[in-house]
Amino acid sequence: MSLKKVFSAGAVVVVAGLALTACGSKSSSSSGNLAEKQVLNWDEASELPSMDPSKATDTISFDMMNNSMEGLYRLGKNSKVEPGLAKSTKVSKDGLTYTFNLRKNDKWSDGDPVVAQDFVYSWRRTLDPKTGSEYAYLFDGVKNANDVMNGKKPGTALGIKADGKYKLVVTLDKKLPYFKLLMGFPSFFPQSKTAVDKYGSKYGTASKYMAYNGPFKMTGWTGSNLSWSLAKNSNYWDKKNVKLDQINFKVNKDTSTAYNLYQSKKLDETFLSTEQAKQLSSKPDYQVLKQARTSYLEFNQTQKVFQNKKIRQAISYAIDRKQLANKVLGSGTKVSKGIVSSGLQSYQGKDFADAAATKEGVTYNKKKAKQLLKEGLKETGQKKLSFTLLGDDTDVLKKVTAFIQSQLGENLGIDVKVQNVPFKTRLDRAKTQQFDVVVGSWGADFSDAISFVDLFTSDNSYNDGKWKNAEYDKLVQASKTTDAGNKQKRWDDLVQASKILNRDQGVAPLYQLNQPTMVRSTVKGLIQNTAGVTNNWKETYIAK
């Protein structure tokens, strides 16, 4: 089932499709309908890398933080912005100053009150160059954020201040159509300075080295183990609406193992492989988790061979994406038209992915691939191309990397070695350019094309391949500055930038994954969104 909400951001219409809900109304979650045991058992495909809001970069970490911490807002069903710690918000006439009045009854897990200064401290910590936050770029638009991030101004110059204990004032350099959506994202959550100072370098590396202020608090995570729990937080301001006593998480990289656990009722949710999905699609518990997520090949352009555009294009043209999406992955997986996922954003009735679609960079053409490789090798002075393809060690990614290895071997004679590693290891290697070609994946942090397009500007911390294009940088910058207030110009900037990324093969977009899952019918009140953080378990409960 696919629902959507139209969220007006200026004149740009943001479409944030609801991925999956198994929810009942609040009245249906009355005590009479609740099972005696309020424990949810959840499957994860990969390990948990971090609980540090300033340093986390992945969906699993953000899921955990979204439920064990809380910011000014929460994102509810259909990505609707709902009150979090901000009980009221006042926006100035020019749209550049936000004044938040905070709740006075929320506490950290150590009993200290959550105050406005905790937001000030958190934002300054994230933007401090010493922290090395890869998500610092998201603060662009907050007054002086870029200068603070680049070490040109001190953290005190950042456009955020505490006016007493429970009033927070944020000043912007420019209007941000998606500002409230950002405030529901973990990178903007408060942090306890007491906890950071107490735990030092261990902060966020295990459940005990953390302070929590959300619906749940984490237990049992050592930093490297494959199981942990979220337990109801008695210090949370809205604890009366939290029905679950505990959520247990278990990492299962093999979908057969996970489904066996689901069948034996040791899991209430599990991911499915393509083969399993075909067999189980008629079952009442079957769901498809739709995601604003694009998987793509990223080339390490610090290596001379991948600086050659024709070689990058040859690799891309040699991959039959339709076969990958339909036969290898299945379950409604879409072939990518570009870096921005379908259904994320539309303007004047047109989906961004359609507006930015090109034939270059995303289509299958074996003949053209061969010619481009021949020309590229000649230009680089090489006789043959060989490289290692890096990917995660999940069942899905093992199939994807094996398919790409086969395609490049059969169609181009390229000797591709595959290296599947744990998720956290892949992230670390990509960040430090310890790869030749990597299968990367990005899920939108909020429902706007800039969440994808911004990644590949020259100075973005997520541009792991180090691709550079001056015209691309210029267009993205214009969308965020001179054209930020002009809906049509901003749209055109981002569309043109996406087309450049395809045509120059900065990356090679592959597919938009729709993940088949099983979710037990007794799980109610579950909210999952396509963009931003996926899971919100705050009002989830187990029905009788």
Backbone torsions as a table, in degrees:
resi	resn	phi	psi	omega
1	MET	NA	135.0	179.9
2	SER	-125.4	116.3	175.7
3	LEU	-108.6	162.4	177.0
4	LYS	-147.2	152.0	176.5
5	LYS	-120.2	137.2	176.9
6	VAL	-97.8	116.3	-177.1
7	PHE	-111.5	116.5	-175.6
8	SER	-80.6	117.7	177.0
9	ALA	-118.0	92.6	-170.8
10	GLY	65.7	-128.1	176.8
11	ALA	-101.5	-2.2	177.8
12	VAL	-85.8	126.7	179.5
13	VAL	-90.0	124.9	180.0
14	VAL	-100.1	123.3	178.9
15	VAL	-106.9	110.7	179.6
16	ALA	-111.7	98.1	-176.9
17	GLY	-69.8	133.3	175.4
18	LEU	-75.4	124.1	-174.4
19	ALA	-71.5	-51.7	-172.8
20	LEU	-160.1	132.5	171.8
21	THR	-133.3	141.9	172.1
22	ALA	-132.9	67.7	-166.2
23	CYS	-121.4	152.0	171.8
24	GLY	-117.8	169.3	178.9
25	SER	-71.5	166.4	-179.1
26	LYS	-62.6	-34.2	-179.2
27	SER	-66.0	-31.3	-178.8
28	SER	-74.6	-10.8	179.0
29	SER	-96.3	20.4	177.1
30	SER	-62.0	162.0	-173.6
31	SER	-56.3	-25.8	-178.7
32	GLY	-70.6	-19.5	-177.7
33	ASN	-104.0	-2.7	-176.6
34	LEU	-84.7	137.3	172.9
35	ALA	-68.2	154.2	-178.2
36	GLU	-62.2	-38.3	-178.9
37	LYS	-100.8	111.3	-179.1
38	GLN	-98.4	70.8	179.6
39	VAL	-128.9	127.7	179.5
40	LEU	-108.4	132.1	179.2
41	ASN	-111.9	117.7	-167.1
42	TRP	-119.5	138.6	179.1
43	ASP	-91.1	137.9	172.1
44	GLU	-124.7	142.1	-178.8
45	ALA	-86.3	-18.6	-178.1
46	SER	-141.3	164.4	-178.8
47	GLU	-72.0	165.1	179.3
48	LEU	-90.5	118.4	-176.5
49	PRO	-82.2	-40.1	-171.4
50	SER	-158.6	152.3	172.2
51	MET	-120.2	18.0	179.3
52	ASP	-92.9	112.4	-178.0
53	PRO	-58.8	-24.7	179.7
54	SER	-81.6	-18.0	-172.9
55	LYS	-122.2	-15.4	-178.8
56	ALA	-65.3	147.3	-176.9
57	THR	-137.6	4.5	-169.2
58	ASP	-129.2	164.5	-174.8
59	THR	-66.4	-36.0	-179.2
60	ILE	-67.8	-45.3	177.4
61	SER	-59.9	-44.4	-179.1
62	PHE	-66.5	-36.5	174.9
63	ASP	-58.1	-46.9	-178.0
64	MET	-65.9	-42.1	179.6
65	MET	-68.9	-36.1	-179.6
66	ASN	-62.2	-24.3	-177.7
67	ASN	-107.2	-14.2	177.4
68	SER	-109.2	-5.0	176.7
69	MET	-136.9	172.0	178.1
70	GLU	-153.4	143.1	178.5
71	GLY	-106.3	-154.2	-178.4
72	LEU	-65.9	-36.5	178.7
73	TYR	-130.2	163.2	167.8
74	ARG	-117.7	152.4	174.6
75	LEU	-99.0	116.0	-178.5
76	GLY	-93.0	-157.2	-178.6
77	LYS	-60.4	139.4	-177.3
78	ASN	62.0	29.2	-179.6
79	SER	59.6	26.0	178.0
80	LYS	-70.1	130.9	178.3
81	VAL	-74.3	121.1	179.9
82	GLU	-121.2	156.4	-178.9
83	PRO	-60.7	136.8	171.9
84	GLY	-115.0	-113.3	177.4
85	LEU	-78.1	-17.2	176.9
86	ALA	-85.4	111.6	179.4
87	LYS	-82.9	-19.2	173.8
88	SER	-156.7	153.8	-177.5
89	THR	-135.5	135.9	175.4
90	LYS	-121.1	129.7	-179.7
91	VAL	-114.2	132.8	-179.9
92	SER	-66.5	161.1	-177.4
93	LYS	-59.6	-34.1	-179.5
94	ASP	-83.8	-0.9	176.3
95	GLY	73.6	15.2	-174.8
96	LEU	-108.0	-9.9	-179.7
97	THR	-127.6	124.6	177.8
98	TYR	-113.8	127.6	176.7
99	THR	-114.7	119.3	-177.0
100	PHE	-108.6	127.8	172.1
101	ASN	-96.4	119.1	-172.5
102	LEU	-92.4	154.8	175.5
103	ARG	-68.6	149.2	-177.9
104	LYS	-103.5	4.8	-174.1
105	ASN	-118.8	24.7	175.4
106	ASP	-107.8	140.2	-176.8
107	LYS	-130.2	154.5	169.9
108	TRP	-73.8	164.0	-177.2
109	SER	-63.9	-16.6	176.4
110	ASP	-90.8	1.8	177.1
111	GLY	98.8	-13.2	178.1
112	ASP	-69.0	144.3	178.0
113	PRO	-69.5	147.6	173.6
114	VAL	-86.1	121.5	-174.4
115	VAL	-125.5	170.5	-177.3
116	ALA	-57.6	-36.1	-178.4
117	GLN	-62.9	-24.7	178.2
118	ASP	-65.9	-32.0	174.6
119	PHE	-72.4	-43.8	179.6
120	VAL	-58.8	-48.3	179.6
121	TYR	-60.6	-45.3	-177.5
122	SER	-61.4	-48.0	-177.7
123	TRP	-64.9	-41.0	179.3
124	ARG	-65.8	-39.6	179.2
125	ARG	-63.1	-44.4	-179.3
126	THR	-62.7	-38.8	-176.8
127	LEU	-85.2	-11.8	177.4
128	ASP	-61.9	122.3	-179.3
129	PRO	-53.3	-28.6	-179.4
130	LYS	-67.1	-26.3	-179.8
131	THR	-71.8	-34.2	179.0
132	GLY	69.6	36.1	-178.8
133	SER	-70.0	128.2	176.8
134	GLU	-77.2	-14.1	-179.3
135	TYR	-100.2	7.2	-179.5
136	ALA	-59.2	-30.6	-177.4
137	TYR	-62.0	-22.3	179.8
138	LEU	-65.2	-18.6	-178.1
139	PHE	-82.8	-2.8	177.2
140	ASP	-54.6	124.1	-175.7
141	GLY	116.6	-28.5	170.6
142	VAL	-73.1	136.4	-173.6
143	LYS	-52.0	125.2	177.5
144	ASN	66.9	11.3	-176.7
145	ALA	-59.6	-44.7	-177.8
146	ASN	-65.3	-38.5	179.0
147	ASP	-68.8	-36.5	177.4
148	VAL	-67.7	-44.2	-179.0
149	MET	-61.6	-35.8	-178.3
150	ASN	-91.7	6.4	176.2
151	GLY	77.0	13.2	-178.7
152	LYS	-85.3	-22.9	178.0
153	LYS	-136.7	154.3	179.3
154	PRO	-74.2	161.7	-180.0
155	GLY	-58.2	-27.4	-179.8
156	THR	-66.1	-15.9	179.8
157	ALA	-83.1	-9.9	-178.1
158	LEU	-64.1	143.0	-175.9
159	GLY	-75.7	55.7	175.4
160	ILE	-146.0	132.8	179.4
161	LYS	-148.2	152.5	177.1
162	ALA	-95.5	124.1	175.9
163	ASP	-104.7	83.2	-172.3
164	GLY	83.6	-168.9	-175.3
165	LYS	-74.3	-33.9	-168.7
166	TYR	-126.3	23.4	173.5
167	LYS	-127.9	126.6	-178.1
168	LEU	-119.0	131.6	-179.7
169	VAL	-119.1	124.0	178.3
170	VAL	-116.1	128.8	179.8
171	THR	-113.0	133.8	-178.7
172	LEU	-105.7	154.8	172.6
173	ASP	-80.7	-28.6	-175.2
174	LYS	-153.8	162.0	178.1
175	LYS	-68.0	136.9	176.7
176	LEU	-119.4	106.8	-177.5
177	PRO	-57.7	-25.6	-174.8
178	TYR	-108.3	21.6	-173.7
179	PHE	-58.8	-45.2	-177.4
180	LYS	-67.2	-33.4	176.2
181	LEU	-63.8	-39.0	177.9
182	LEU	-61.6	-37.7	-176.5
183	MET	-66.7	-13.2	175.5
184	GLY	-95.6	8.0	-177.4
185	PHE	-102.6	139.1	-171.7
186	PRO	-55.7	-27.9	-180.0
187	SER	-61.3	-19.5	-177.7
188	PHE	-104.7	8.5	179.8
189	PHE	-73.0	159.7	176.0
190	PRO	-73.5	160.9	174.4
191	GLN	-136.2	146.8	179.3
192	SER	-85.3	114.4	178.1
193	LYS	-62.1	-34.5	178.3
194	THR	-58.0	-44.4	-179.4
195	ALA	-69.0	-43.1	179.8
196	VAL	-61.4	-44.5	179.5
197	ASP	-66.5	-39.2	-177.4
198	LYS	-67.3	-43.1	-173.4
199	TYR	-95.7	-14.6	176.4
200	GLY	55.5	-129.8	-176.9
201	SER	-67.3	-15.6	179.4
202	LYS	-83.4	-11.2	-177.1
203	TYR	-54.1	126.9	177.0
204	GLY	78.7	4.5	-176.9
205	THR	-98.1	-7.2	176.0
206	ALA	-159.2	159.2	-174.1
207	SER	-60.7	-30.8	-177.6
208	LYS	-79.9	-12.7	179.3
209	TYR	-101.6	51.8	-172.8
210	MET	-157.3	155.0	172.8
211	ALA	-118.3	138.3	-174.3
212	TYR	-121.1	146.2	177.9
213	ASN	-136.0	12.2	-175.6
214	GLY	-100.8	-166.3	-178.1
215	PRO	-60.3	-29.8	-178.4
216	PHE	-130.8	165.9	171.2
217	LYS	-129.9	146.9	-172.8
218	MET	-85.8	143.8	174.1
219	THR	-138.8	154.4	169.7
220	GLY	80.4	4.5	178.4
221	TRP	-97.2	121.7	-177.4
222	THR	-92.5	-10.2	-176.8
223	GLY	109.8	-20.4	-178.9
224	SER	-138.4	-9.0	-177.4
225	ASN	-78.0	167.9	-173.1
226	LEU	-107.1	22.5	174.7
227	SER	-153.2	147.0	179.1
228	TRP	-164.4	177.0	-178.2
229	SER	-139.3	157.0	167.6
230	LEU	-115.0	124.9	-179.7
231	ALA	-112.3	146.4	-179.0
232	LYS	-53.7	134.6	-175.7
233	ASN	-97.8	111.9	-177.6
234	SER	-70.5	-13.7	179.4
235	ASN	-92.3	-1.4	-176.7
236	TYR	-74.2	138.3	-174.3
237	TRP	-61.9	-31.3	-176.8
238	ASP	-113.2	37.0	-174.7
239	LYS	-60.5	-23.5	-179.0
240	LYS	-63.9	-25.1	179.7
241	ASN	-95.1	3.1	176.2
242	VAL	-94.2	113.5	-175.0
243	LYS	-92.4	-34.9	-177.7
244	LEU	-72.1	136.7	173.6
245	ASP	-83.5	-31.7	-176.1
246	GLN	-159.8	147.0	171.2
247	ILE	-123.0	122.9	179.0
248	ASN	-102.1	133.0	-178.7
249	PHE	-114.6	137.7	179.0
250	LYS	-136.8	124.8	178.6
251	VAL	-82.2	121.9	177.1
252	ASN	-128.8	104.6	-177.6
253	LYS	-80.1	-13.7	177.5
254	ASP	-104.6	119.3	-175.7
255	THR	-69.0	-25.3	176.8
256	SER	-66.6	-44.8	177.0
257	THR	-60.2	-45.1	-178.3
258	ALA	-63.0	-42.7	-178.8
259	TYR	-68.2	-34.6	175.4
260	ASN	-61.4	-40.4	177.2
261	LEU	-66.6	-36.0	177.1
262	TYR	-65.0	-44.4	-180.0
263	GLN	-63.3	-34.6	179.5
264	SER	-87.4	10.3	176.1
265	LYS	63.6	26.9	173.6
266	LYS	-92.6	-10.8	173.0
267	LEU	-131.1	145.4	176.7
268	ASP	-102.2	-5.2	-179.4
269	GLU	-154.4	145.1	175.7
270	THR	-156.9	147.8	172.1
271	PHE	-75.5	154.3	178.9
272	LEU	-122.2	150.1	172.8
273	SER	-79.8	170.8	178.5
274	THR	-58.9	-43.7	-179.0
275	GLU	-64.7	-42.3	178.9
276	GLN	-64.0	-40.9	-178.7
277	ALA	-60.8	-39.9	178.6
278	LYS	-62.3	-37.9	-177.2
279	GLN	-78.2	-29.0	-170.2
280	LEU	-109.9	1.0	-173.0
281	SER	-61.3	-20.8	179.7
282	SER	-89.6	-5.9	-179.2
283	LYS	-72.4	144.4	-178.4
284	PRO	-63.3	-25.9	-179.5
285	ASP	-83.6	-5.0	-175.9
286	TYR	-72.7	132.4	177.4
287	GLN	-138.3	156.0	173.0
288	VAL	-116.9	118.0	179.6
289	LEU	-84.6	103.5	179.6
290	LYS	-83.4	139.0	-171.8
291	GLN	-132.4	139.9	172.0
292	ALA	-83.9	69.7	-171.9
293	ARG	-138.3	132.6	177.6
294	THR	-117.8	130.7	172.8
295	SER	-101.5	141.8	-171.4
296	TYR	-153.2	160.9	172.0
297	LEU	-91.4	132.7	175.7
298	GLU	-118.1	132.7	-175.8
299	PHE	-102.0	135.1	179.1
300	ASN	-78.1	97.2	-174.2
301	GLN	-87.0	13.6	165.5
302	THR	-82.4	-11.8	175.0
303	GLN	-94.0	133.2	-174.0
304	LYS	-56.1	-41.0	-174.9
305	VAL	-61.4	-35.3	-177.9
306	PHE	-89.8	-1.5	169.8
307	GLN	-75.6	-15.3	-179.4
308	ASN	-81.9	117.1	-176.6
309	LYS	-60.0	-39.9	-176.4
310	LYS	-66.0	-35.5	177.8
311	ILE	-68.2	-42.5	176.7
312	ARG	-60.9	-43.7	-179.9
313	GLN	-65.6	-39.1	-179.8
314	ALA	-59.6	-45.0	179.3
315	ILE	-60.9	-43.3	-178.4
316	SER	-66.8	-45.0	-178.8
317	TYR	-66.9	-20.2	-177.1
318	ALA	-84.7	-1.7	-176.7
319	ILE	-104.6	122.0	178.3
320	ASP	-84.6	94.0	-174.9
321	ARG	-67.5	-31.4	179.5
322	LYS	-64.7	-40.9	177.9
323	GLN	-66.8	-39.8	178.5
324	LEU	-62.0	-47.6	-177.1
325	ALA	-70.2	-45.2	-172.0
326	ASN	-84.8	-38.9	-174.1
327	LYS	-99.7	-38.6	-178.3
328	VAL	-82.6	-44.3	-175.5
329	LEU	-100.0	-47.7	177.4
330	GLY	64.2	-157.7	176.5
331	SER	55.3	35.4	177.2
332	GLY	79.7	11.9	177.2
333	THR	-59.3	137.0	-175.9
334	LYS	-103.3	145.4	171.1
335	VAL	-73.0	131.7	-179.6
336	SER	-70.8	136.0	174.1
337	LYS	-92.1	-18.5	-179.1
338	GLY	-175.6	-168.1	-176.5
339	ILE	-72.2	-29.6	-177.6
340	VAL	-84.7	129.7	-177.7
341	SER	-69.4	152.1	176.9
342	SER	-69.6	147.4	176.4
343	GLY	80.4	5.8	-177.9
344	LEU	-84.0	-45.7	-173.4
345	GLN	-150.3	143.3	175.7
346	SER	-138.2	158.4	179.0
347	TYR	-144.3	128.8	-178.3
348	GLN	51.3	40.9	174.2
349	GLY	82.2	2.9	-178.5
350	LYS	-114.5	131.2	178.2
351	ASP	-70.0	139.4	-177.6
352	PHE	-57.7	-42.2	-177.7
353	ALA	-60.3	-35.4	178.0
354	ASP	-73.3	-41.0	-178.8
355	ALA	-64.2	-33.4	-176.1
356	ALA	-98.0	4.7	-175.4
357	ALA	-66.1	140.7	174.8
358	THR	-135.6	160.5	172.2
359	LYS	-81.3	-31.7	-179.8
360	GLU	-69.7	139.3	171.0
361	GLY	85.6	-9.8	-176.1
362	VAL	-138.4	6.6	-177.2
363	THR	-112.0	165.0	-178.7
364	TYR	-100.2	121.6	178.5
365	ASN	-151.3	91.9	-174.6
366	LYS	-60.2	-42.4	-179.2
367	LYS	-63.1	-45.2	-179.8
368	LYS	-66.6	-37.3	179.1
369	ALA	-59.9	-45.5	-179.7
370	LYS	-62.2	-43.8	-179.3
371	GLN	-64.9	-43.3	179.7
372	LEU	-64.3	-40.6	179.2
373	LEU	-63.7	-43.7	179.3
374	LYS	-58.2	-45.9	-179.7
375	GLU	-68.6	-40.8	-179.1
376	GLY	-65.0	-42.5	178.7
377	LEU	-63.9	-37.8	179.3
378	LYS	-64.8	-41.3	-179.2
379	GLU	-67.4	-31.6	-178.9
380	THR	-94.6	-4.3	177.7
381	GLY	75.7	21.6	179.3
382	GLN	-105.9	150.3	178.9
383	LYS	-91.6	-31.5	-177.6
384	LYS	-148.4	152.0	-180.0
385	LEU	-109.2	132.8	172.9
386	SER	-143.3	145.3	178.7
387	PHE	-161.3	170.3	177.4
388	THR	-103.9	131.3	178.0
389	LEU	-99.3	120.7	-177.0
390	LEU	-98.3	137.1	177.0
391	GLY	-156.9	171.3	178.5
392	ASP	-69.4	163.9	-179.0
393	ASP	-98.5	24.8	175.8
394	THR	-80.5	162.9	178.3
395	ASP	-56.7	-45.3	-178.0
396	VAL	-61.7	-49.1	-176.8
397	LEU	-70.1	-29.3	175.3
398	LYS	-63.1	-39.4	178.0
399	LYS	-68.8	-40.3	-179.8
400	VAL	-64.3	-48.7	-178.7
401	THR	-65.9	-35.7	177.7
402	ALA	-65.9	-39.1	178.9
403	PHE	-64.8	-45.6	-179.9
404	ILE	-64.7	-41.2	176.3
405	GLN	-56.7	-45.5	-179.5
406	SER	-65.6	-44.6	-179.2
407	GLN	-61.0	-45.7	-177.2
408	LEU	-72.0	-30.6	176.9
409	GLY	-71.0	-48.3	-177.4
410	GLU	-70.7	-41.5	-172.8
411	ASN	-88.3	-26.8	-176.2
412	LEU	-127.7	-7.3	-178.1
413	GLY	70.6	21.5	179.3
414	ILE	-82.0	133.1	177.4
415	ASP	-85.1	102.1	-178.4
416	VAL	-108.0	123.5	173.0
417	LYS	-98.5	138.4	-178.2
418	VAL	-105.3	135.9	177.7
419	GLN	-130.2	107.3	177.6
420	ASN	-101.5	122.2	-173.9
421	VAL	-128.4	164.6	176.0
422	PRO	-56.4	148.8	-176.3
423	PHE	-49.0	-49.9	-177.8
424	LYS	-62.3	-37.9	178.9
425	THR	-66.5	-41.0	178.1
426	ARG	-61.5	-42.7	178.6
427	LEU	-60.3	-46.1	-178.5
428	ASP	-63.7	-43.7	-178.3
429	ARG	-67.9	-38.4	178.8
430	ALA	-65.2	-42.5	-178.2
431	LYS	-61.8	-33.8	-176.6
432	THR	-103.6	16.8	177.2
433	GLN	57.9	33.8	175.2
434	GLN	-92.8	59.3	-179.8
435	PHE	-160.6	162.6	171.8
436	ASP	-96.3	-62.5	174.3
437	VAL	-133.3	137.8	-177.6
438	VAL	-129.7	144.4	171.7
439	VAL	-86.2	104.2	178.6
440	GLY	-96.0	166.3	178.9
441	SER	-149.1	137.2	-179.3
442	TRP	-134.7	129.7	173.0
443	GLY	-107.0	135.6	-177.2
444	ALA	-58.7	134.9	178.5
445	ASP	-80.1	-21.6	176.2
446	PHE	-159.8	166.3	-168.6
447	SER	-83.3	67.5	178.0
448	ASP	-152.5	140.6	-177.0
449	ALA	-58.3	-26.8	-178.7
450	ILE	-60.6	-25.1	179.8
451	SER	-62.6	-28.7	174.7
452	PHE	-91.9	-50.4	-170.0
453	VAL	-64.0	-34.3	-178.3
454	ASP	-64.4	-22.3	-174.1
455	LEU	-60.1	-31.0	-168.7
456	PHE	-108.3	18.2	169.5
457	THR	-69.3	156.8	-170.8
458	SER	-55.3	-37.0	-173.2
459	ASP	-103.0	9.3	-178.7
460	ASN	-74.6	135.9	-176.7
461	SER	-65.9	-16.8	179.0
462	TYR	-93.9	-0.2	177.4
463	ASN	-80.0	72.7	-173.5
464	ASP	-65.6	-28.6	-179.5
465	GLY	-81.5	-12.1	178.2
466	LYS	62.6	33.6	172.7
467	TRP	-68.9	142.6	179.7
468	LYS	-135.3	136.6	176.7
469	ASN	-151.0	115.1	-173.9
470	ALA	-62.3	-40.3	-179.6
471	GLU	-66.6	-38.5	177.0
472	TYR	-61.2	-49.3	179.4
473	ASP	-57.7	-41.5	-177.7
474	LYS	-64.1	-43.6	-179.3
475	LEU	-66.3	-43.8	-179.9
476	VAL	-64.9	-41.4	179.0
477	GLN	-63.1	-41.5	178.8
478	ALA	-62.7	-38.1	-179.9
479	SER	-64.1	-23.4	-177.1
480	LYS	-101.4	-7.2	-176.8
481	THR	-128.2	-93.1	-173.5
482	THR	-60.3	-31.7	-177.6
483	ASP	-104.3	6.6	-174.8
484	ALA	-59.5	-33.5	-178.0
485	GLY	-93.1	-1.4	-179.9
486	ASN	-108.0	108.3	-171.9
487	LYS	-58.5	-47.1	-176.8
488	GLN	-66.4	-45.4	-178.8
489	LYS	-65.0	-41.3	-180.0
490	ARG	-62.9	-44.1	178.0
491	TRP	-59.1	-48.8	-178.7
492	ASP	-61.6	-39.6	178.1
493	ASP	-57.4	-49.2	-175.6
494	LEU	-71.0	-36.8	176.8
495	VAL	-62.9	-46.6	-179.2
496	GLN	-64.8	-38.9	178.9
497	ALA	-62.8	-43.4	179.1
498	SER	-61.3	-39.0	178.3
499	LYS	-64.9	-39.4	178.4
500	ILE	-62.8	-41.5	179.5
501	LEU	-60.2	-41.5	176.9
502	ASN	-65.1	-50.3	-172.3
503	ARG	-69.6	-32.1	178.1
504	ASP	-89.7	-3.1	-178.9
505	GLN	52.3	46.6	174.5
506	GLY	-57.1	-41.7	168.0
507	VAL	-137.1	171.0	177.7
508	ALA	-117.7	95.5	178.3
509	PRO	-58.3	138.5	-176.3
510	LEU	-114.4	-64.1	-173.6
511	TYR	-155.7	160.5	174.0
512	GLN	-111.6	107.7	-172.0
513	LEU	-78.5	131.2	166.5
514	ASN	-108.7	117.8	-170.5
515	GLN	-92.0	115.4	176.0
516	PRO	-71.7	138.7	-178.5
517	THR	-141.5	165.1	167.7
518	MET	-116.2	129.5	176.9
519	VAL	-129.8	121.0	-175.2
520	ARG	-59.4	138.8	-173.6
521	SER	-64.7	-17.4	179.1
522	THR	-80.5	-8.3	178.2
523	VAL	-83.3	115.4	-176.7
524	LYS	-121.0	160.1	175.2
525	GLY	73.1	13.2	-179.6
526	LEU	-79.7	130.4	177.7
527	ILE	-117.8	127.5	176.1
528	GLN	-134.3	128.9	179.8
529	ASN	-113.5	155.4	-178.5
530	THR	-75.6	-36.9	-177.5
531	ALA	-110.7	153.3	-177.9
532	GLY	77.6	-145.4	178.7
533	VAL	-78.3	136.4	-175.0
534	THR	-73.4	-54.1	-168.2
535	ASN	-104.2	132.5	173.0
536	ASN	-125.8	106.1	-176.9
537	TRP	-99.6	9.4	-173.4
538	LYS	-53.9	-45.8	-176.2
539	GLU	-109.9	16.1	176.4
540	THR	-70.4	145.9	175.9
541	TYR	-149.8	164.7	177.5
542	ILE	-101.8	118.7	-179.4
543	ALA	-85.6	161.1	178.5
544	LYS	-67.0	NA	NA
